[in-house]
C-alpha cells in the first residue's frame, strides 16, 4: 500500500515496553492495549495522532502527543 499519508509501523520491544508503561501508569485494562500501542508508536516516532476516539484523544494529550 503506497500512500504518502500513511505509514506502516511494526511493533518492537521498545513499543511494547512503552505501551505497558502507559497501561500501568494510567491503570488501564488490557482491553485498551491496541489503543495504547498506537499511542506508543506516536510517542516513539514523534508523530501526531489522528483519531475521533475521545478516550484515546484524552490519553494522547496527557502524554504530550499532538492530536489532529
Biopython code that builds the backbone (N, CA, C, O; Angstrom):
import numpy as np
from Bio.PDB.StructureBuilder import StructureBuilder

atoms = [
    (1, "UNK", "N", (0.855, -1.167, 0.000)),
    (1, "UNK", "CA", (0.000, 0.000, 0.000)),
    (1, "UNK", "C", (0.904, 1.234, 0.000)),
    (1, "UNK", "O", (1.534, 1.527, 1.016)),
    (2, "UNK", "N", (0.979, 1.937, -1.079)),
    (2, "UNK", "CA", (1.801, 3.134, -1.184)),
    (2, "UNK", "C", (0.911, 4.365, -1.088)),
    (2, "UNK", "O", (0.132, 4.658, -1.995)),
    (3, "UNK", "N", (1.038, 5.075, 0.019)),
    (3, "UNK", "CA", (0.282, 6.296, 0.228)),
    (3, "UNK", "C", (1.124, 7.199, 1.115)),
    (3, "UNK", "O", (1.484, 6.819, 2.229)),
    (4, "UNK", "N", (1.433, 8.376, 0.632)),
    (4, "UNK", "CA", (2.297, 9.272, 1.393)),
    (4, "UNK", "C", (1.678, 9.738, 2.707)),
    (4, "UNK", "O", (2.386, 10.251, 3.573)),
    (5, "UNK", "N", (0.381, 9.569, 2.864)),
    (5, "UNK", "CA", (-0.282, 9.966, 4.108)),
    (5, "UNK", "C", (-0.347, 8.839, 5.127)),
    (5, "UNK", "O", (-0.794, 9.051, 6.254)),
    (6, "UNK", "N", (0.090, 7.653, 4.751)),
    (6, "UNK", "CA", (0.036, 6.508, 5.657)),
    (6, "UNK", "C", (1.428, 5.914, 5.826)),
    (6, "UNK", "O", (2.252, 5.956, 4.912)),
    (7, "UNK", "N", (1.671, 5.369, 6.991)),
    (7, "UNK", "CA", (2.947, 4.740, 7.274)),
    (7, "UNK", "C", (2.664, 3.439, 8.021)),
    (7, "UNK", "O", (1.929, 3.425, 9.009)),
    (8, "UNK", "N", (3.249, 2.363, 7.544)),
    (8, "UNK", "CA", (3.092, 1.072, 8.219)),
    (8, "UNK", "C", (4.197, 0.945, 9.254)),
    (8, "UNK", "O", (5.379, 1.083, 8.939)),
    (9, "UNK", "N", (3.802, 0.682, 10.486)),
    (9, "UNK", "CA", (4.751, 0.553, 11.585)),
    (9, "UNK", "C", (4.658, -0.843, 12.174)),
    (9, "UNK", "O", (3.577, -1.428, 12.239)),
    (10, "UNK", "N", (5.785, -1.371, 12.599)),
    (10, "UNK", "CA", (5.816, -2.695, 13.228)),
    (10, "UNK", "C", (6.123, -2.542, 14.708)),
    (10, "UNK", "O", (6.928, -1.700, 15.106)),
    (11, "UNK", "N", (5.474, -3.361, 15.512)),
    (11, "UNK", "CA", (5.752, -3.353, 16.942)),
    (11, "UNK", "C", (7.130, -3.951, 17.188)),
    (11, "UNK", "O", (7.566, -4.859, 16.480)),
    (12, "UNK", "N", (7.803, -3.427, 18.199)),
    (12, "UNK", "CA", (9.071, -3.989, 18.636)),
    (12, "UNK", "C", (9.101, -3.949, 20.158)),
    (12, "UNK", "O", (8.146, -3.496, 20.789)),
    (13, "UNK", "N", (10.179, -4.417, 20.741)),
    (13, "UNK", "CA", (10.261, -4.471, 22.203)),
    (13, "UNK", "C", (10.094, -3.100, 22.842)),
    (13, "UNK", "O", (9.474, -2.980, 23.899)),
    (14, "UNK", "N", (10.639, -2.070, 22.212)),
    (14, "UNK", "CA", (10.541, -0.724, 22.766)),
    (14, "UNK", "C", (9.096, -0.232, 22.759)),
    (14, "UNK", "O", (8.630, 0.339, 23.745)),
    (15, "UNK", "N", (8.395, -0.448, 21.666)),
    (15, "UNK", "CA", (6.981, -0.038, 21.565)),
    (15, "UNK", "C", (6.146, -0.770, 22.610)),
    (15, "UNK", "O", (5.319, -0.162, 23.291)),
    (16, "UNK", "N", (6.363, -2.061, 22.732)),
    (16, "UNK", "CA", (5.610, -2.847, 23.713)),
    (16, "UNK", "C", (5.925, -2.364, 25.124)),
    (16, "UNK", "O", (5.034, -2.293, 25.970)),
    (17, "UNK", "N", (7.187, -2.034, 25.381)),
    (17, "UNK", "CA", (7.577, -1.513, 26.691)),
    (17, "UNK", "C", (6.886, -0.201, 27.010)),
    (17, "UNK", "O", (6.382, -0.013, 28.118)),
    (18, "UNK", "N", (6.859, 0.712, 26.040)),
    (18, "UNK", "CA", (6.173, 1.994, 26.232)),
    (18, "UNK", "C", (4.688, 1.757, 26.493)),
    (18, "UNK", "O", (4.102, 2.375, 27.382)),
    (19, "UNK", "N", (4.089, 0.870, 25.722)),
    (19, "UNK", "CA", (2.662, 0.570, 25.883)),
    (19, "UNK", "C", (2.372, 0.012, 27.271)),
    (19, "UNK", "O", (1.400, 0.409, 27.912)),
    (20, "UNK", "N", (3.202, -0.897, 27.729)),
    (20, "UNK", "CA", (2.984, -1.482, 29.063)),
    (20, "UNK", "C", (3.186, -0.445, 30.162)),
    (20, "UNK", "O", (2.482, -0.469, 31.172)),
    (21, "UNK", "N", (4.139, 0.462, 29.977)),
    (21, "UNK", "CA", (4.337, 1.550, 30.947)),
    (21, "UNK", "C", (3.097, 2.427, 31.032)),
    (21, "UNK", "O", (2.661, 2.794, 32.124)),
    (22, "UNK", "N", (2.530, 2.763, 29.872)),
    (22, "UNK", "CA", (1.327, 3.606, 29.851)),
    (22, "UNK", "C", (0.159, 2.877, 30.501)),
    (22, "UNK", "O", (-0.563, 3.455, 31.314)),
    (23, "UNK", "N", (-0.027, 1.607, 30.145)),
    (23, "UNK", "CA", (-1.112, 0.828, 30.760)),
    (23, "UNK", "C", (-0.996, 0.821, 32.276)),
    (23, "UNK", "O", (-1.989, 0.988, 32.984)),
    (24, "UNK", "N", (0.227, 0.625, 32.770)),
    (24, "UNK", "CA", (0.459, 0.553, 34.210)),
    (24, "UNK", "C", (0.261, 1.923, 34.859)),
    (24, "UNK", "O", (-0.449, 2.051, 35.857)),
    (25, "UNK", "N", (0.895, 2.945, 34.280)),
    (25, "UNK", "CA", (0.818, 4.295, 34.844)),
    (25, "UNK", "C", (-0.616, 4.804, 34.884)),
    (25, "UNK", "O", (-1.039, 5.417, 35.865)),
    (26, "UNK", "N", (-1.358, 4.548, 33.819)),
    (26, "UNK", "CA", (-2.729, 5.039, 33.712)),
    (26, "UNK", "C", (-3.750, 4.080, 34.336)),
    (26, "UNK", "O", (-4.940, 4.387, 34.416)),
    (27, "UNK", "N", (-3.267, 2.921, 34.773)),
    (27, "UNK", "CA", (-4.143, 1.888, 35.364)),
    (27, "UNK", "C", (-5.273, 1.500, 34.411)),
    (27, "UNK", "O", (-6.441, 1.424, 34.793)),
    (28, "UNK", "N", (-4.886, 1.256, 33.159)),
    (28, "UNK", "CA", (-5.853, 0.878, 32.135)),
    (28, "UNK", "C", (-5.962, -0.636, 32.047)),
    (28, "UNK", "O", (-5.017, -1.350, 32.381)),
    (29, "UNK", "N", (-7.099, -1.123, 31.605)),
    (29, "UNK", "CA", (-7.276, -2.556, 31.424)),
    (29, "UNK", "C", (-6.628, -2.980, 30.110)),
    (29, "UNK", "O", (-6.360, -2.151, 29.241)),
    (30, "UNK", "N", (-6.383, -4.260, 29.981)),
    (30, "UNK", "CA", (-5.783, -4.780, 28.754)),
    (30, "UNK", "C", (-6.687, -4.599, 27.539)),
    (30, "UNK", "O", (-6.225, -4.712, 26.404)),
    (31, "UNK", "N", (-7.948, -4.325, 27.761)),
    (31, "UNK", "CA", (-8.847, -4.071, 26.627)),
    (31, "UNK", "C", (-8.452, -2.801, 25.876)),
    (31, "UNK", "O", (-8.876, -2.600, 24.738)),
    (32, "UNK", "N", (-7.651, -1.949, 26.498)),
    (32, "UNK", "CA", (-7.179, -0.712, 25.858)),
    (32, "UNK", "C", (-5.810, -0.891, 25.208)),
    (32, "UNK", "O", (-5.234, 0.075, 24.706)),
    (33, "UNK", "N", (-5.282, -2.119, 25.213)),
    (33, "UNK", "CA", (-3.923, -2.376, 24.724)),
    (33, "UNK", "C", (-3.703, -1.878, 23.297)),
    (33, "UNK", "O", (-2.685, -1.242, 23.028)),
    (34, "UNK", "N", (-4.623, -2.148, 22.381)),
    (34, "UNK", "CA", (-4.442, -1.717, 20.988)),
    (34, "UNK", "C", (-4.330, -0.194, 20.885)),
    (34, "UNK", "O", (-3.484, 0.316, 20.151)),
    (35, "UNK", "N", (-5.177, 0.529, 21.615)),
    (35, "UNK", "CA", (-5.092, 1.986, 21.620)),
    (35, "UNK", "C", (-3.744, 2.451, 22.151)),
    (35, "UNK", "O", (-3.139, 3.378, 21.612)),
    (36, "UNK", "N", (-3.284, 1.804, 23.204)),
    (36, "UNK", "CA", (-2.029, 2.212, 23.835)),
    (36, "UNK", "C", (-0.836, 1.897, 22.936)),
    (36, "UNK", "O", (0.146, 2.639, 22.939)),
    (37, "UNK", "N", (-0.900, 0.822, 22.174)),
    (37, "UNK", "CA", (0.182, 0.522, 21.226)),
    (37, "UNK", "C", (0.221, 1.586, 20.136)),
    (37, "UNK", "O", (1.302, 2.018, 19.736)),
    (38, "UNK", "N", (-0.924, 2.009, 19.656)),
    (38, "UNK", "CA", (-0.976, 3.094, 18.670)),
    (38, "UNK", "C", (-0.357, 4.355, 19.267)),
    (38, "UNK", "O", (0.441, 5.028, 18.614)),
    (39, "UNK", "N", (-0.721, 4.671, 20.492)),
    (39, "UNK", "CA", (-0.165, 5.832, 21.176)),
    (39, "UNK", "C", (1.344, 5.687, 21.340)),
    (39, "UNK", "O", (2.078, 6.656, 21.146)),
    (40, "UNK", "N", (1.815, 4.507, 21.689)),
    (40, "UNK", "CA", (3.254, 4.271, 21.844)),
    (40, "UNK", "C", (3.995, 4.537, 20.533)),
    (40, "UNK", "O", (5.095, 5.090, 20.547)),
    (41, "UNK", "N", (3.409, 4.153, 19.416)),
    (41, "UNK", "CA", (4.025, 4.430, 18.113)),
    (41, "UNK", "C", (4.112, 5.936, 17.866)),
    (41, "UNK", "O", (5.121, 6.419, 17.352)),
    (42, "UNK", "N", (3.074, 6.674, 18.222)),
    (42, "UNK", "CA", (3.112, 8.121, 18.002)),
    (42, "UNK", "C", (4.176, 8.771, 18.875)),
    (42, "UNK", "O", (4.851, 9.706, 18.443)),
    (43, "UNK", "N", (4.327, 8.283, 20.091)),
    (43, "UNK", "CA", (5.347, 8.823, 21.000)),
    (43, "UNK", "C", (6.741, 8.499, 20.468)),
    (43, "UNK", "O", (7.579, 9.392, 20.345)),
    (44, "UNK", "N", (6.989, 7.254, 20.158)),
    (44, "UNK", "CA", (8.308, 6.797, 19.715)),
    (44, "UNK", "C", (8.738, 7.456, 18.404)),
    (44, "UNK", "O", (9.907, 7.803, 18.234)),
    (45, "UNK", "N", (7.798, 7.626, 17.485)),
    (45, "UNK", "CA", (8.123, 8.168, 16.162)),
    (45, "UNK", "C", (7.851, 9.667, 16.040)),
    (45, "UNK", "O", (7.987, 10.246, 14.963)),
    (46, "UNK", "N", (7.462, 10.290, 17.166)),
    (46, "UNK", "CA", (7.181, 11.730, 17.199)),
    (46, "UNK", "C", (6.209, 12.136, 16.089)),
    (46, "UNK", "O", (6.456, 13.066, 15.322)),
    (47, "UNK", "N", (5.101, 11.405, 16.035)),
    (47, "UNK", "CA", (4.070, 11.639, 15.032)),
    (47, "UNK", "C", (2.809, 12.182, 15.696)),
    (47, "UNK", "O", (2.560, 11.884, 16.864)),
    (48, "UNK", "N", (2.008, 12.970, 14.983)),
    (48, "UNK", "CA", (0.708, 13.363, 15.516)),
    (48, "UNK", "C", (-0.256, 12.180, 15.427)),
    (48, "UNK", "O", (-0.037, 11.236, 14.668)),
    (49, "UNK", "N", (-1.311, 12.253, 16.207)),
    (49, "UNK", "CA", (-2.309, 11.188, 16.224)),
    (49, "UNK", "C", (-3.614, 11.710, 15.636)),
    (49, "UNK", "O", (-4.120, 12.750, 16.056)),
    (50, "UNK", "N", (-4.150, 10.990, 14.670)),
    (50, "UNK", "CA", (-5.454, 11.329, 14.096)),
    (50, "UNK", "C", (-6.461, 10.317, 14.615)),
    (50, "UNK", "O", (-6.387, 9.134, 14.283)),
    (51, "UNK", "N", (-7.399, 10.779, 15.429)),
    (51, "UNK", "CA", (-8.418, 9.891, 15.991)),
    (51, "UNK", "C", (-9.669, 10.679, 16.334)),
    (51, "UNK", "O", (-9.616, 11.878, 16.605)),
    (52, "UNK", "N", (-10.789, 9.983, 16.317)),
    (52, "UNK", "CA", (-12.048, 10.552, 16.793)),
    (52, "UNK", "C", (-12.436, 9.928, 18.131)),
    (52, "UNK", "O", (-13.436, 10.310, 18.738)),
    (53, "UNK", "N", (-11.635, 8.966, 18.581)),
    (53, "UNK", "CA", (-11.882, 8.275, 19.845)),
    (53, "UNK", "C", (-11.572, 9.230, 21.006)),
    (53, "UNK", "O", (-10.421, 9.619, 21.203)),
    (54, "UNK", "N", (-12.594, 9.599, 21.762)),
    (54, "UNK", "CA", (-12.425, 10.588, 22.835)),
    (54, "UNK", "C", (-11.456, 10.115, 23.913)),
    (54, "UNK", "O", (-10.636, 10.897, 24.395)),
    (55, "UNK", "N", (-11.542, 8.849, 24.293)),
    (55, "UNK", "CA", (-10.656, 8.337, 25.345)),
    (55, "UNK", "C", (-9.203, 8.325, 24.877)),
    (55, "UNK", "O", (-8.307, 8.696, 25.635)),
    (56, "UNK", "N", (-8.964, 7.904, 23.640)),
    (56, "UNK", "CA", (-7.605, 7.879, 23.104)),
    (56, "UNK", "C", (-7.077, 9.294, 22.931)),
    (56, "UNK", "O", (-5.904, 9.556, 23.198)),
    (57, "UNK", "N", (-7.924, 10.198, 22.490)),
    (57, "UNK", "CA", (-7.532, 11.599, 22.320)),
    (57, "UNK", "C", (-7.087, 12.186, 23.667)),
    (57, "UNK", "O", (-6.054, 12.850, 23.744)),
    (58, "UNK", "N", (-7.852, 11.944, 24.702)),
    (58, "UNK", "CA", (-7.522, 12.445, 26.037)),
    (58, "UNK", "C", (-6.214, 11.839, 26.546)),
    (58, "UNK", "O", (-5.375, 12.543, 27.109)),
    (59, "UNK", "N", (-6.050, 10.551, 26.349)),
    (59, "UNK", "CA", (-4.833, 9.856, 26.768)),
    (59, "UNK", "C", (-3.622, 10.418, 26.023)),
    (59, "UNK", "O", (-2.573, 10.647, 26.625)),
    (60, "UNK", "N", (-3.763, 10.635, 24.743)),
    (60, "UNK", "CA", (-2.667, 11.168, 23.936)),
    (60, "UNK", "C", (-2.261, 12.557, 24.420)),
    (60, "UNK", "O", (-1.072, 12.847, 24.553)),
    (61, "UNK", "N", (-3.225, 13.396, 24.678)),
    (61, "UNK", "CA", (-2.929, 14.742, 25.144)),
    (61, "UNK", "C", (-2.203, 14.713, 26.483)),
    (61, "UNK", "O", (-1.297, 15.514, 26.714)),
    (62, "UNK", "N", (-2.593, 13.794, 27.367)),
    (62, "UNK", "CA", (-1.911, 13.671, 28.669)),
    (62, "UNK", "C", (-0.456, 13.262, 28.503)),
    (62, "UNK", "O", (0.373, 13.529, 29.373)),
    (63, "UNK", "N", (-0.146, 12.615, 27.385)),
    (63, "UNK", "CA", (1.221, 12.162, 27.142)),
    (63, "UNK", "C", (1.962, 13.060, 26.151)),
    (63, "UNK", "O", (3.001, 12.678, 25.613)),
    (64, "UNK", "N", (1.421, 14.246, 25.916)),
    (64, "UNK", "CA", (2.101, 15.248, 25.110)),
    (64, "UNK", "C", (2.088, 14.993, 23.609)),
    (64, "UNK", "O", (2.927, 15.518, 22.877)),
    (65, "UNK", "N", (1.137, 14.188, 23.154)),
    (65, "UNK", "CA", (1.044, 13.886, 21.726)),
    (65, "UNK", "C", (0.056, 14.856, 21.075)),
    (65, "UNK", "O", (-1.035, 15.093, 21.593)),
    (66, "UNK", "N", (0.457, 15.408, 19.937)),
    (66, "UNK", "CA", (-0.427, 16.280, 19.182)),
    (66, "UNK", "C", (-1.552, 15.443, 18.560)),
    (66, "UNK", "O", (-1.308, 14.404, 17.946)),
    (67, "UNK", "N", (-2.777, 15.920, 18.734)),
    (67, "UNK", "CA", (-3.940, 15.217, 18.164)),
    (67, "UNK", "C", (-4.526, 16.096, 17.079)),
    (67, "UNK", "O", (-4.806, 17.276, 17.291)),
    (68, "UNK", "N", (-4.709, 15.487, 15.893)),
    (68, "UNK", "CA", (-5.276, 16.230, 14.760)),
    (68, "UNK", "C", (-6.624, 15.675, 14.384)),
    (68, "UNK", "O", (-7.258, 16.170, 13.453)),
]
sb = StructureBuilder()
sb.init_structure("model")
sb.init_model(0)
sb.init_chain("A")
sb.init_seg("    ")
for serial, (resi, resn, name, xyz) in enumerate(atoms, 1):
    if name == "N":
        sb.init_residue(resn, " ", resi, " ")
    sb.init_atom(name, np.array(xyz, "f"), 0.0, 1.0, " ", f" {name:<3s}", serial, name[0])
structure = sb.get_structure()
